[in-house]
Amino acid sequence: MESARMAEDPRRMCPHCRAFITTKDKVCPYCNERVGPRSYRAESTGMLAGFIPQARYTTVLILFINLAFYIATGLYSTRGGQGSFMDIDGPTLVGFGAAYSPYVFAGQWWRLVTAGFLHGGLLHILFNSWAMFDVGAQVDQIYGTPRMLVIYFISTVTGFLTSVMTRPVLAVGASAALCGLIGAMVAAGVRDRSAFGAMIRGAYVRWFIWILVFSLMPGVDMAAHVGGFVGGFAIAWVAGAGETRYASPWTNRLWQLCAVFCVILTACCFLKMYLSFRQFGG
């Protein structure tokens, strides 16, 4: 019953003055600006419905996938004796789909996607998950689930493509997509000329600056962070944060189809990884 009441919650926020209004309002009673329907967002359905807050539903599912692959790589690394559950060894990461420039340029393009779901150690996945938990929900709230999924996918690809083009070492981690989501929030702040937009822009620019400073440490992939940020900003700029509420039905449908395509392509990449893993005796 509680989850049903949450799904029917009529409250929302005016995109202009940020006052609380209802879904029935076509004109904000506080600032007199026209408001459109809510942007599309996936509902919390299935086994996890009622256990995950709706605003973070998509983000938590992504984090669960990351965790599942971390457990798999940790067990495999421990079994092989070359690494441990705390620190995954390189051969294991390469076998599970890390982005490694010789393999990517040899035709294994799918590594640009699978690398974004792998992590090299426990601290690595904990930091990325902690940051993603909040940023992902913010992007989902502003852009809607379909646009958020496209931003996540594209920033992962642009991040690791930048990495393999500049660094001859293996690269993994959700931080490329995380930086893409931060880029999306910066784009939202740039588009919104209000004080609220300036606050968003300033907060997430500082986030990215801290990540760049952290990227100066040995072994941290700055190229993937920058590439992910640029990719996320570009797609978010096309999506238009505030404009999603005024988008026509066919525009929203197009973004939904793009999101479905990204999900299907991601599944195909993991299938390619599985076939490659079996071929080389994984």
Stockholm file with secondary structure:
# STOCKHOLM 1.0

chainA/1-282         MESARMAEDPRRMCPHCRAFITTKDKVCPYCNERVGPRSYRAESTGMLAGFIPQARYTTVLILFINLAFYIATGLYSTRGGQGSFMDIDGPTLVGFGAAYSPYVFAGQWWRLVTAGFLHGGLLHILFNSWAMFDVGAQVDQIYGTPRMLVIYFISTVTGFLTSVMTRPVLAVGASAALCGLIGAMVAAGVRDRSAFGAMIRGAYVRWFIWILVFSLMPGVDMAAHVGGFVGGFAIAWVAGAGETRYASPWTNRLWQLCAVFCVILTACCFLKMYLSFRQFGG
#=GR chainA/1-282 SS CHHHHHHTCCEEECTTTCCEEETTCSBCTTTCCBCCCCCCCCCCCSTTTTTSCGGGHHHHHHHHHHHHHHHHHHHHHHHHTSSCSSBCCHHHHHHTTCBCHHHHHTTCTTHHHHGGGCCSBHHHHHHHHHHHHHHHHHHHHHHCHHHHHHHHHHHHHHHHHHHHHHCSSCBCCTHHHHHHHHHHHHHHHHHCCSHHHHHHHHHHHHHHHHHHHHTTSTTCCHHHHHHHHHHHHHHHHHHCTGGGGGCCHHHHHHHHHHHHHHHHHHHHHHHHHHHHHHHTTC
#=GC SS_cons         CHHHHHHTCCEEECTTTCCEEETTCSBCTTTCCBCCCCCCCCCCCSTTTTTSCGGGHHHHHHHHHHHHHHHHHHHHHHHHTSSCSSBCCHHHHHHTTCBCHHHHHTTCTTHHHHGGGCCSBHHHHHHHHHHHHHHHHHHHHHHCHHHHHHHHHHHHHHHHHHHHHHCSSCBCCTHHHHHHHHHHHHHHHHHCCSHHHHHHHHHHHHHHHHHHHHTTSTTCCHHHHHHHHHHHHHHHHHHCTGGGGGCCHHHHHHHHHHHHHHHHHHHHHHHHHHHHHHHTTC
//
